[in-house]
């Protein structure tokens, strides 16, 4: 299981994380890279725990559009089948000879009715066909009202447009070592009054019991007036740090995970937005520093930020000793 038997006793553990402390009953990371909780719900019927509105708001764009297209085609296929079942002689104005052409005419009449376009060439004749056409028109109106609401909700939903570096680094810093990761806004929805918080999760053995321990990682700078370019979060490894006295093997054995929470005020939405991600010990790089990702433009009148360089770093050597006397701290060869 790889549980660590000791950790920095000076580091004060957090008790209000909302995450389980029993290491034997949870598996994998707490949060996925996209910030969603790594949890599956079981025990009650799917229909009772499914929030369809939230699901449709949260789906990726391509899945949302695919659902709309598939739903549109499926509904019209169903109504076309009803028109065929009633009888093609109840659809006046059809121009078709084969069964395929008749079905095509019924399908496109259904689409025109569903969207309330109604070109007028084909019209229902008789009570049954007219009733189905009226029902389809009502279904179309309700469907488009629902889609309009979902589109507006997705468009207007407050979101923190922030990307995070793929890796977190252990970097030489101020004659010692620091733990760093960085982030950058990738649209012009710049944030103000931004605050970042890092929480470390470690699996440890305490009094013979396997537990999850959580520690807040103090940041060199945890608040920023505005976020218009990349921001590197820096946790200095000193005597108060949970990393103090640990080796790379200790960090790996403890199944260490860093939970990242960022919030700020988005003036475009006039609302507070929140973003999350996490880094597991497998995404740590020992002995590296981030490469610059911005520089002045040609006439030195502005700044260019290269979003594609967010993950770029270069290998450097970690100090064997530091001003904090960290002889045992992360003294491993760079990877």
C-alpha positions as CSV (number, residue, x, y, z in Angstrom):
1,X,0.0,0.0,0.0
2,X,3.0,2.2,0.4
3,X,1.9,4.2,3.5
4,X,4.5,6.5,5.0
5,X,5.2,5.8,8.7
6,X,6.4,9.3,9.6
7,X,5.9,12.9,8.6
8,X,6.8,16.4,9.7
9,X,5.3,16.7,13.2
10,X,5.5,20.5,13.0
11,X,3.0,20.7,10.2
12,X,-0.5,21.2,11.5
13,X,-3.0,18.8,9.9
14,X,-6.3,20.2,8.6
15,X,-9.5,18.6,9.9
16,X,-12.2,20.4,7.9
17,X,-11.4,19.3,4.3
18,X,-14.6,17.4,3.8
19,X,-12.5,14.4,2.5
20,X,-12.3,11.0,4.2
21,X,-9.5,10.3,6.6
22,X,-9.6,6.5,6.5
23,X,-7.0,5.6,3.9
24,X,-8.4,2.1,3.4
25,X,-11.8,3.0,2.1
26,X,-10.9,5.5,-0.7
27,X,-9.1,4.8,-3.9
28,X,-7.1,6.9,-6.4
29,X,-6.8,10.7,-6.4
30,X,-9.4,12.9,-4.7
31,X,-9.8,15.2,-7.7
32,X,-9.2,14.6,-11.4
33,X,-7.1,17.0,-13.4
34,X,-10.2,18.8,-14.7
35,X,-11.2,19.6,-11.1
36,X,-14.1,17.2,-10.8
37,X,-14.4,14.9,-7.8
38,X,-13.1,11.4,-8.4
39,X,-16.2,9.8,-6.9
40,X,-18.9,7.5,-8.3
41,X,-22.3,7.4,-6.7
42,X,-24.1,4.0,-6.2
43,X,-26.8,2.7,-4.0
44,X,-29.9,4.5,-5.4
45,X,-31.5,4.3,-8.9
46,X,-29.8,6.3,-11.5
47,X,-32.9,8.4,-12.3
48,X,-33.0,9.6,-8.6
49,X,-29.4,10.8,-8.6
50,X,-29.2,12.1,-12.1
51,X,-29.4,15.9,-12.4
52,X,-30.2,16.2,-16.1
53,X,-30.1,20.0,-16.1
54,X,-26.7,20.1,-14.5
55,X,-25.4,17.3,-16.7
56,X,-26.5,19.1,-19.9
57,X,-24.9,22.4,-18.6
58,X,-21.6,20.6,-17.8
59,X,-21.2,18.4,-20.9
60,X,-18.4,19.2,-23.3
61,X,-19.6,21.3,-26.3
62,X,-19.3,18.5,-28.8
63,X,-21.3,16.1,-26.6
64,X,-24.0,18.7,-26.0
65,X,-24.3,19.4,-29.8
66,X,-24.3,15.7,-30.5
67,X,-27.2,15.2,-28.1
68,X,-29.2,18.0,-29.8
69,X,-28.6,16.5,-33.3
70,X,-29.3,12.9,-32.3
71,X,-32.5,14.0,-30.4
72,X,-33.7,16.0,-33.3
73,X,-33.2,13.1,-35.7
74,X,-34.7,10.6,-33.3
75,X,-37.9,12.6,-32.6
76,X,-38.5,13.2,-36.3
77,X,-38.0,9.6,-37.1
78,X,-40.5,8.7,-34.5
79,X,-43.1,11.1,-35.8
80,X,-42.4,10.1,-39.4
81,X,-43.2,6.5,-38.4
82,X,-46.5,7.7,-36.8
83,X,-47.4,9.4,-40.1
84,X,-46.6,6.2,-42.0
85,X,-48.7,4.2,-39.5
86,X,-51.7,6.5,-40.0
87,X,-51.3,6.3,-43.8
88,X,-49.6,8.3,-46.4
89,X,-53.0,9.2,-47.9
90,X,-53.5,11.4,-44.9
91,X,-50.6,13.7,-45.9
92,X,-51.9,15.8,-48.8
93,X,-49.4,17.1,-51.4
94,X,-46.8,14.4,-51.3
95,X,-44.7,13.7,-54.3
96,X,-43.3,10.2,-53.9
97,X,-43.4,6.8,-55.7
98,X,-41.3,4.4,-53.7
99,X,-41.5,3.5,-50.0
100,X,-38.2,5.2,-49.4
101,X,-39.4,8.4,-51.0
102,X,-42.6,8.3,-49.0
103,X,-40.6,7.9,-45.8
104,X,-38.4,10.8,-46.8
105,X,-41.4,13.0,-47.5
106,X,-42.9,12.0,-44.1
107,X,-39.6,12.7,-42.3
108,X,-39.1,16.2,-43.8
109,X,-42.8,17.0,-43.2
110,X,-42.1,16.1,-39.6
111,X,-39.0,18.3,-39.4
112,X,-41.0,21.2,-40.9
113,X,-43.8,20.7,-38.4
114,X,-41.4,20.2,-35.4
115,X,-39.6,23.5,-36.2
116,X,-42.9,25.2,-37.1
117,X,-41.5,26.2,-40.5
118,X,-44.5,24.7,-42.4
119,X,-43.7,25.3,-46.1
120,X,-47.3,24.4,-47.0
121,X,-46.8,21.9,-49.8
122,X,-47.7,18.9,-47.6
123,X,-50.5,19.2,-45.1
124,X,-52.3,16.7,-42.8
125,X,-55.7,15.4,-43.7
126,X,-58.1,13.9,-41.2
127,X,-58.2,14.0,-37.4
128,X,-55.5,11.4,-36.7
129,X,-52.8,13.1,-38.9
130,X,-53.8,16.6,-37.7
131,X,-53.7,15.5,-34.1
132,X,-50.2,14.0,-34.5
133,X,-49.0,17.2,-36.3
134,X,-50.4,19.4,-33.5
135,X,-48.7,17.3,-30.9
136,X,-45.4,17.4,-32.8
137,X,-45.7,21.2,-33.1
138,X,-46.2,21.5,-29.3
139,X,-43.2,19.1,-28.8
140,X,-41.1,21.3,-31.0
141,X,-42.0,24.5,-29.2
142,X,-41.2,23.0,-25.8
143,X,-37.9,21.4,-27.1
144,X,-36.7,24.7,-28.6
145,X,-37.6,26.5,-25.4
146,X,-35.6,24.0,-23.4
147,X,-32.6,24.1,-25.8
148,X,-32.7,27.9,-25.7
149,X,-32.6,27.9,-21.9
150,X,-29.7,25.4,-21.9
151,X,-27.7,27.4,-24.5
152,X,-28.1,30.6,-22.5
153,X,-27.2,28.8,-19.3
154,X,-24.1,27.4,-20.9
155,X,-23.2,30.7,-22.4
156,X,-23.8,32.8,-19.3
157,X,-22.6,30.3,-16.7
158,X,-19.8,31.8,-14.7
159,X,-16.6,29.9,-15.3
160,X,-12.9,30.4,-14.4
161,X,-11.1,30.1,-17.7
162,X,-7.8,28.9,-16.2
163,X,-5.4,26.2,-17.4
164,X,-2.9,24.6,-15.1
165,X,0.6,23.2,-15.8
166,X,0.7,19.5,-16.4
167,X,3.4,19.0,-13.7
168,X,4.3,20.4,-10.4
169,X,8.1,21.0,-9.8
170,X,10.6,21.0,-7.0
171,X,12.7,24.0,-7.8
172,X,15.9,25.5,-6.3
173,X,14.7,28.7,-4.6
174,X,16.3,31.2,-2.3
175,X,19.2,28.9,-1.3
176,X,16.7,26.1,-0.6
177,X,13.9,24.2,-2.4
178,X,10.4,25.2,-3.3
179,X,7.4,23.4,-4.6
180,X,5.8,25.1,-7.6
181,X,3.0,24.9,-10.2
182,X,1.6,27.5,-12.4
183,X,-1.6,28.6,-14.1
184,X,-2.7,31.0,-16.7
185,X,-6.1,32.5,-17.9
186,X,-6.7,31.4,-21.5
187,X,-9.4,33.9,-22.4
188,X,-9.8,37.7,-21.8
189,X,-12.1,37.0,-18.8
190,X,-9.4,38.3,-16.5
191,X,-10.0,37.9,-12.7
192,X,-9.5,40.3,-9.9
193,X,-9.1,39.6,-6.1
194,X,-7.7,36.2,-6.9
195,X,-6.9,33.8,-4.1
196,X,-5.2,30.4,-4.3
197,X,-5.0,27.6,-1.8
198,X,-3.0,24.4,-1.8
199,X,-3.8,21.4,0.3
200,X,-1.6,18.3,0.6
201,X,-3.0,14.9,1.1
202,X,-0.8,12.1,2.4
203,X,-1.4,8.5,3.4
204,X,0.4,7.9,6.7
205,X,0.5,5.3,9.5
206,X,-0.4,6.9,12.8
207,X,-0.7,4.8,16.0
208,X,-0.8,1.7,13.7
209,X,-3.8,3.0,11.7
210,X,-3.7,4.0,8.1
211,X,-5.0,7.5,7.7
212,X,-5.3,10.3,5.2
213,X,-3.6,13.4,6.5
214,X,-4.3,16.8,5.0
215,X,-2.0,19.9,5.4
216,X,-2.3,23.4,4.0
217,X,0.8,24.4,2.0
218,X,1.7,28.0,2.8
219,X,2.2,30.0,-0.4
220,X,4.9,32.7,-0.8
221,X,2.1,34.7,-2.4
222,X,-1.5,33.5,-2.1
223,X,-3.4,36.5,-3.2
224,X,-3.2,38.7,-6.3
225,X,-5.1,41.9,-7.2
226,X,-5.5,40.6,-10.8
227,X,-4.7,37.6,-13.0
228,X,-3.9,38.7,-16.5
229,X,-0.9,36.5,-17.2
230,X,0.6,33.3,-15.8
231,X,1.0,33.0,-12.0
232,X,3.4,30.5,-10.5
233,X,2.3,29.3,-7.0
234,X,5.3,28.9,-4.7
235,X,5.4,26.8,-1.6
236,X,8.8,27.2,0.2
237,X,10.0,24.0,1.9
238,X,11.1,25.1,5.3
239,X,10.8,23.7,8.9
240,X,7.0,24.4,8.9
241,X,6.4,22.6,5.5
242,X,4.9,19.1,5.4
243,X,7.6,18.3,2.8
244,X,10.3,19.1,5.3
245,X,12.6,16.1,6.0
246,X,11.1,14.0,3.3
247,X,12.8,12.2,0.4
248,X,11.3,11.5,-3.0
249,X,10.6,8.0,-1.9
250,X,8.7,9.3,1.1
251,X,6.6,11.5,-1.1
252,X,5.8,8.5,-3.4
253,X,5.1,6.1,-0.5
254,X,2.6,8.5,1.0
255,X,0.7,8.6,-2.3
256,X,0.9,12.4,-2.0
257,X,-1.6,14.5,-3.8
258,X,-1.8,18.3,-4.0
259,X,-5.3,19.8,-4.2
260,X,-5.4,23.2,-5.8
261,X,-8.3,25.6,-5.2
262,X,-8.5,29.0,-6.9
263,X,-11.2,31.6,-6.7
264,X,-11.5,35.2,-8.0
265,X,-14.0,37.8,-9.2
266,X,-14.8,37.8,-12.9
267,X,-16.0,41.3,-14.0
268,X,-17.5,39.9,-17.2
269,X,-19.9,37.7,-15.2
270,X,-20.0,40.0,-12.2
271,X,-19.6,36.9,-10.1
272,X,-17.1,34.9,-8.1
273,X,-15.7,32.0,-10.1
274,X,-13.9,28.9,-8.7
275,X,-11.4,26.5,-10.3
276,X,-9.9,23.3,-9.0
277,X,-7.3,20.7,-10.1
278,X,-4.9,18.3,-8.4
279,X,-1.4,16.9,-8.8
280,X,-0.4,13.4,-7.7
281,X,3.1,12.3,-6.8
282,X,3.4,10.8,-10.3
283,X,3.1,14.3,-11.8
284,X,5.9,15.8,-9.7
285,X,9.2,16.6,-11.3
286,X,12.3,16.9,-9.1
287,X,15.0,19.3,-10.1
288,X,13.4,21.6,-12.7
289,X,12.2,25.2,-13.2
290,X,9.5,26.6,-15.5
291,X,10.6,28.3,-18.7
292,X,9.4,31.9,-19.3
293,X,6.2,32.0,-21.2
294,X,5.8,35.7,-21.9
295,X,7.9,38.6,-23.3
296,X,7.5,42.1,-24.7
297,X,6.1,42.5,-28.2
298,X,8.1,43.9,-31.1
299,X,7.8,47.6,-30.3
300,X,7.9,47.0,-26.5
301,X,4.4,48.4,-26.2
302,X,2.7,45.3,-24.7
303,X,3.3,41.7,-23.5
304,X,2.9,38.5,-25.4
305,X,1.9,35.4,-23.4
306,X,2.5,32.0,-25.1
307,X,-0.2,29.7,-23.7
308,X,1.4,26.7,-25.4
309,X,4.5,27.1,-23.1
310,X,2.5,26.6,-19.9
311,X,4.0,23.2,-19.3
312,X,7.5,24.0,-20.5
313,X,10.3,23.5,-18.0
314,X,14.1,22.9,-17.9
315,X,16.1,20.5,-15.7
316,X,18.2,22.1,-13.0
317,X,20.1,20.6,-10.0
318,X,18.6,20.7,-6.6
319,X,20.9,21.9,-3.8
320,X,22.3,19.3,-1.5
321,X,22.1,21.7,1.4
322,X,20.2,24.9,2.0
323,X,19.8,27.7,4.5
324,X,17.1,25.5,6.1
325,X,19.6,22.7,6.7
326,X,17.5,20.3,4.6
327,X,20.1,17.6,4.2
328,X,17.5,15.0,3.7
329,X,15.0,17.0,1.8
330,X,14.3,15.9,-1.8
331,X,18.0,15.2,-2.6
332,X,17.3,13.1,-5.6
333,X,18.7,13.1,-9.1
334,X,16.6,15.3,-11.4
335,X,14.2,13.4,-13.7
